[in-house]
């Protein structure tokens, strides 16, 4: 995957759709995900956000 993300045509295709190619190895990706989980988890808790579609009678977000 890292090799593919370094290909000029792949980089350009990602840029064309608004992406930002930032290839990371497994360890760096794990660190990034952990940091984002903490960052957004804190934000969600402080903002008091709740998932939508989990109200009684709703089928959105409800396991089937």
Steps between C-alpha positions, in 0.01 A plus 500: 500500500782740583656440157168565325442823692840624380408460131462843336170410332353376829615812685344716229174304502472550875575871470241530221225381736616711792709237673837554655730205440683437826630144495587361843662174600318267740650643822443863398145420388428332834627810684292727276180302560560493877555877506188565290292269721609696807460839330152441364385298801581795725325742263188281478478463880556871566243597236247252640445344159303179471464261205195555281264228395515317831171632638217258577327395181783609272653253260802717418801390700311208648657158453280261305 
